[in-house]
């Protein structure tokens, strides 16, 4: 059974382009959810990435953020939170 690493990416977007960025985020396979949120950040993206033996999952998440999410048009800044322990219902 595969094990997944979950991460949350807070994203600042150029005003008026939030929905465009959400649409682009949802085209990335490891992005499971994208929410437009009020406050200091514009979007909260939820990443679920399968853990691998060769590449540490934290590194895989950061590569995804640096190589894909931060390069989406109108993305101005990101802040990544990697879950180390979680419980869900």
N, C-alpha and C positions, 0 to 999 in steps of 0.2 A: 504494500500500500504506500503510495507516495506521500511525502511530508512536504508541507508548504510553509513558506515564510511570508508573513503578512506585513505590509508596510503601508503607511499613510503619507501622502504627499500633499502638502499645502502649496497652492499655486497662486501667484499674483499675475493678473492678466491686464492687458491694455483695456481701458474702459470701453464697454460695448461689444466686446468680443468673447464674453464668457461662454455663450452657447456654441460658438465656433470651436473653441478649445475643448469643450466637453465632447463634441462630436469627434474631434481628432483623437482625444484620449481613448474613446471607446473602440477605436480601430486597433489599438495596441492589445494583443492577446492577454497579457498579464494584468491589464487594468480591468478590474471586476466591477467597479462602481466609480461614478464621478458625480459630485454634488456641488451645485452653486450655493455658496454660504455667505452670510453677512459677516462683516468684521474686517480685520486687518488683511485677511487672505480672501481670495475670490472663489477658489475651487478646492475641494477636498477630494483627492483621488485615492481609491483603495486598490492596492496591488496585492496579488496573491501569486507568488512565484515558487515553482517546485524546487525544493532543495536538491542539489546535485553533489556528487562526491568530489568532482574535479574543481568546480568553482564554488567558493563559499557563498551562501545565499545572500548575505549582506552585500557582497561584491556584485552579485547579479542584480540586486535591486538598485544599487548606486549606478551601475552601468546603464540600466534602463532609464533612470532619471536623467543622467548626463547625456546619453546618446540619443534618446528619443523624446522624452517629455520636455526637457529644457529647450529643445530645438523646434518645438511646435510654434508656428507663427503666432505672435501676440503674447507668448509667455514671457514675463518679465523677471520672475524670481521663483524659486522653489525652496521648500524646507521639508526634509524627509525624516519621518519618524519610523524606526524599525521596531516592530514588536518583538520582545524577548520572551514574554510569557503572557498567556491570555486564557480566559475562560469565556465560553459562550453558551447560550441556551439554544 
